[in-house]
Amino acid sequence: MSVVDVKQGSSPVILGLPHTGTEVPADIWDRLNENGQLLADTDWHIHTLYDGLLPEATTVRATFHRYVIDANRDPEGISLYPGQNTTGLIPETDFDGRAIWRNGEKPAAADTQKRLEQFHKPYHAALAAEIKRVQDIHGLAILYDCHSIRSHIPFLFQGKLPDFNIGTNQGTSCAPEVAAATGRFAFAAPGYDGVMNGRFKGGWTTRHYGRPQLGIHAIQMELAQSTHLQSEAPPFAYDETKAERLRKHLKDILENLEQTAFKLGS
């Protein structure tokens, strides 16, 4: 099992895909309960949604599921949102607060360390290598971290989530021009709504890599799954009509980010 899939491109934009993977090793699969085996918290079809929108973008995609270990969490297990409901490095529950492991099992420290070595570290080693490669070519890199989530999850947030949820860790993970280049098209897209640094301010990936003063800009896009799925419930089927409408706006965002990178690097 290859834990990470990398497609190298010549653009200054890198697409991170930490949560689209659905592969679970057999020994871990057998420890998941019936609810956990639904893999409900996958970023369903996000790699398909972005495919081909910016042909020369590099993509770095985790193939393993976030229930194996979450590639967008601090390896030390520190919460991204202290005081708020969230899921951890190895989640104990799904996004609805329901147990995902048989008999309420919690992975032991040795198990966590093993998964860090086998899955989390290789993904981030590949991502860091691509950031360096792209920065060596262009003098800077923009990491656009691709995510999605159900639009209604009372355990995590109240009400309905906006369609576009942009995270820059309160403006610290990227230059203002990068945030503006993303928001300009997201917030102007007819029929959609969006927010900057709302409930989702950027995960560990965005916060860890975003060093605009060093030429590494990171921004997270969390899409409401209602924008591209037939239903936010099993089998989480892709809606071609919704997706094609959304892809036009995502293409505008990525192309604008690429042009912004060229301007910042000139």
N, C-alpha and C positions, 0 to 999 in steps of 0.2 A: 504494500500500500504506500503510494507516494503521498506525503502529507501536504505538499504544496505544489501548485501548478503555476509556472511562470511563463509569460509570453512577453518577450522583450520588444520594445518599440523605440523609435527615435524621438518621440515627443518629450517635452519637459514635464508632461502630466503622467502620473502613475495612478492607476486605479487599484485600491486595496479592497479585497473581498474576503473578510475574515469569517463570515457567518453563512455562506451559501452551501458549504459542504454538508453532505448527509452520510458520510461513511463513518461507521462505528465498528471497531474491532469486536469480534464475536464474544470475547470474554467480558467486555464492557456492556455489549448489547444484552447479554443474559442477565446482567445485574439491574437493568432498567425495568421498571414495572410497566404495566400496560399503558399507562398515561405517558410515561417517558418515551416509550417506543413509537408514539405518534410523531415525535420530533417536531412538535408544533411550533417551537420558537426559531425555526430556520428562517433565514432571510430568503424566502421562496422566490426562485427564478430571477434574482437580481443580476446574476451573471448573464442571463439571456436578455434581460431588459437593456443592459448597457452594451451588449455585444455589437461591435462594428460602429459605434457612434463616433468614436475618435480613433480611426484605424491605426495610427502610429503610437497610441498610448500603450505603455507597459501595463500589464495586469499581473497581480500577485494574488492568487486565490488559495485559501485553505480548503482542502478536500474533506477534512474531518469535521464532525458535527460539534457544535459548541457544548453539548453535554459531555463530550469526551474531555474537553478543556476549552475554555473560552479564550480565543486568541486576542480578544479586545479587552482583556482584563489585566490589571497589574499582576505580574508574576508573584509579587509578595502578598497578594490577596487583599490589598487595601481597597476599600470601597470607593467607587467613583463618585457616589452621591451619599455622603454620610448623613444619617438620619432619615433617609428615604428608602422605601422598599426598592430592592434591586436584586439581581442574581450575581453570584460570585464567580471566582476563577473556575471551580468545578461546581456548577449549579446544584443545589439540593432540591430546588423546586422549579416549576415552570413559571412563566410570567403571570400566571393566575394564583401563584402561591401554593400550588398543589404539588405533593411529593412526586418525584420522578424515579426514585430508586426503590427496589424491593425491600420491604420490611423497614423502610425509613433509613436505610443504610447511608452512612456518610463516609466518603473515601478517606482512607487513612493518610497520614502525612507522607508515608513512603510511596503510596499510590499517586498522590499529587505530584511528588518530585519526579516519578517515572514519566508521568504524562507531560510534565514541563519539558523534560529532556527529549521525549519522542515526538511531540507535536508542537507545543508553543514555541520553543526555541528555534526549531528549524524554520517555521513560518516567518518568524521575525528576523532570522539570519538572512533569509531570501529577500525579505522586504528591505532590510537595511542595505543589502548589497545592491539592489536595484536603485535605491535612492542615491547611493554613492555613484553608481555608473551614470545615471541621468545627470546628476549634478556635475560630474566631471565633463560631460559633453556640453551642457548649457550654462554652467555656472550657478544654477539653481535647480530646484525640483519642486513640483507641486504634487503632494500626496492627497488625492481625493478619495476618502474612505467611504465605500458604498454600503448602505444598510437599508433595512426595511423593518417595519413592525406593524402589528395590528393597530387599527385606529382607535379601538376601544379596549382598554385594559385597566379596569378600576384598581387593581392591585398596585399598578405602577403610576397611574395618573388619572385625574378626574376628567370627565367629558370626552370629547372627540379630539384626537390629535390632528394638528394641521397636516396638509398634504406634504409640504416641504419643511423639513426641520434641519436647519443648518447649524452646525456646531463649530465654534472656533475657540473654545475655552475662554469665553469672554474677551475675544479679540487678541489673545496672546499667542495663538498657534500659527498665525499667518499674517501677512501684511494686509492693511486695510484694503488695498487694491484687489487682493484675492477674494476677500469676503464680499466686496462690492460686485466683483465680476460674477460671483455665484448668485448673490441675491438679486441682482439686476434682472436676470431672466426668470428666476424662480418666482419672485414676488409679482412679476408682471404677467405671468402666464394666465390667460383667461380661463376662468372656471376652476382655478386652484387657489389655495391659500397657503401661507407659509410664515415661519418665524425664525429669527436668528437668536441662538442661545436661549431657547425656551426650556422645556423639560429635558431636552437632550443637548448638551453643551460640547459634545465630542467625547469619545471614549478614550481608553488608555492609549491607543495607537495615535490618535490626534495629539494628545497631550505629550506623549513621549517623544514623538518625532518632530513636532512643530517647533522649529527654531528659526523664525524668520530673519533674525539678526545674522544667522549663519547661512542664509539662502535656502533653507528647507521650510517650505510652507505646507501646513497640513490643515485640512478642512473635512468635516464629516457631513454627509448628506443622509439623513434618516427619512425615508419615504414611508408614508402611510400605505399599507398594503392594499387598501381600498382603491388606490390609484391604478393598480395593474393586475389584481386578482379577481376572478369571478366571485369568490367569496372568501372571507377571512376565517374559514373553517375547513376541515378536511373535505376534499383532498387538496385544497389550496391551489386550485387550477389557475393557470395563466390565462388572462383575458386578452386576446390578440387586439381587439378593438381599443380597449382602454390603454393597452401598452403602447400601441403605435401612436396614439394621441400624446401620451406622456413622453415617448422617446424623442419627439420633435423638440420639446423643451429641454430635455436633458442634453441633446446634441448641441443646442444653442449654448447651454451652460459650459459644456466641456470645450467647445471651440473658443468661447470667450475666455475661458481660463488659459487655454494654450496661447492665445494672442496676448493676454496679460503677462504671461511668463516671458514671452519674447520681449515685451516692452521693459519689464523689470530687469531682464538680463542684458539689455542693450546699453 
